[in-house]
Amino acid sequence: MDMRTLVGRNFARLRRERGLTQEEVEARSGFSQQYISSLERGRRNPTVITLYELAQVLGVSHVELVTPEKEG
């Protein structure tokens, strides 16, 4: 799987699990809702710093954004 797609899927899943909207993430992170939407669709190639900052908003380790989901 493409890394951008993996990060986008993980971010969207973790955001929803925490009950956050893209707009709420925008307010907490400073990244625009359009950026977050593009990220979730695998259209962005975030830097390591961006991954770290977004993970902080979600209250997770940045590693969770790049870890493939376990199949099972």
DRENDO-1510 file (C-alpha; in Angstrom, 1 decimal, always signed):
<recs>
REC; n; res; u; v; w
REC; 1; MET; +0.0; +0.0; +0.0 .
REC; 2; ASP; +1.2; +3.5; -0.8 .
REC; 3; MET; +2.4; +5.3; +2.4 .
REC; 4; ARG; +0.2; +8.3; +1.7 .
REC; 5; THR; -2.9; +6.1; +1.6 .
REC; 6; LEU; -1.8; +4.3; +4.7 .
REC; 7; VAL; -1.3; +7.5; +6.7 .
REC; 8; GLY; -4.6; +8.9; +5.4 .
REC; 9; ARG; -6.6; +5.8; +6.4 .
REC; 10; ASN; -5.0; +5.6; +9.8 .
REC; 11; PHE; -5.5; +9.3; +10.5 .
REC; 12; ALA; -9.1; +9.2; +9.4 .
REC; 13; ARG; -9.8; +6.1; +11.5 .
REC; 14; LEU; -8.1; +7.5; +14.6 .
REC; 15; ARG; -9.9; +10.8; +14.2 .
REC; 16; ARG; -13.3; +9.2; +14.0 .
REC; 17; GLU; -12.5; +6.9; +16.9 .
REC; 18; ARG; -11.9; +10.0; +19.0 .
REC; 19; GLY; -15.1; +11.6; +17.8 .
REC; 20; LEU; -13.3; +14.5; +16.2 .
REC; 21; THR; -14.4; +16.3; +13.0 .
REC; 22; GLN; -12.0; +17.6; +10.5 .
REC; 23; GLU; -13.0; +21.1; +11.6 .
REC; 24; GLU; -12.1; +20.3; +15.2 .
REC; 25; VAL; -8.7; +18.9; +14.1 .
REC; 26; GLU; -8.2; +22.2; +12.1 .
REC; 27; ALA; -9.0; +24.3; +15.2 .
REC; 28; ARG; -6.6; +22.2; +17.4 .
REC; 29; SER; -3.8; +21.8; +14.9 .
REC; 30; GLY; -3.7; +24.9; +12.7 .
REC; 31; PHE; -3.8; +22.7; +9.6 .
REC; 32; SER; -6.7; +23.6; +7.3 .
REC; 33; GLN; -9.7; +21.4; +6.9 .
REC; 34; GLN; -8.8; +21.1; +3.2 .
REC; 35; TYR; -5.3; +19.9; +4.1 .
REC; 36; ILE; -6.8; +17.3; +6.5 .
REC; 37; SER; -9.3; +16.2; +3.9 .
REC; 38; SER; -6.5; +15.8; +1.3 .
REC; 39; LEU; -4.4; +13.9; +3.8 .
REC; 40; GLU; -7.2; +11.5; +4.6 .
REC; 41; ARG; -7.7; +10.8; +0.9 .
REC; 42; GLY; -4.0; +10.1; +0.4 .
REC; 43; ARG; -3.3; +13.2; -1.6 .
REC; 44; ARG; -0.7; +14.7; +0.7 .
REC; 45; ASN; +2.8; +13.7; +1.5 .
REC; 46; PRO; +3.2; +14.9; +5.1 .
REC; 47; THR; +6.5; +15.6; +6.7 .
REC; 48; VAL; +7.6; +13.8; +9.8 .
REC; 49; ILE; +7.0; +17.0; +11.8 .
REC; 50; THR; +3.4; +17.2; +10.4 .
REC; 51; LEU; +2.8; +13.6; +11.3 .
REC; 52; TYR; +4.1; +14.3; +14.8 .
REC; 53; GLU; +1.9; +17.4; +15.3 .
REC; 54; LEU; -1.2; +15.7; +14.0 .
REC; 55; ALA; -0.6; +12.7; +16.2 .
REC; 56; GLN; -0.4; +15.0; +19.2 .
REC; 57; VAL; -3.9; +16.3; +18.4 .
REC; 58; LEU; -5.2; +12.8; +18.3 .
REC; 59; GLY; -3.3; +11.8; +21.5 .
REC; 60; VAL; -1.4; +9.0; +19.8 .
REC; 61; SER; +2.1; +8.2; +18.8 .
REC; 62; HIS; +3.1; +9.3; +15.4 .
REC; 63; VAL; +4.1; +5.7; +14.8 .
REC; 64; GLU; +0.4; +4.8; +14.8 .
REC; 65; LEU; -0.1; +6.9; +11.7 .
REC; 66; VAL; +2.4; +4.8; +9.7 .
REC; 67; THR; +1.7; +1.3; +11.1 .
REC; 68; PRO; -0.3; -1.0; +8.9 .
REC; 69; GLU; -3.5; -2.3; +10.4 .
REC; 70; LYS; -3.3; -6.0; +11.5 .
REC; 71; GLU; -5.4; -8.3; +9.4 .
REC; 72; GLY; -7.5; -10.7; +11.2 .
</recs>
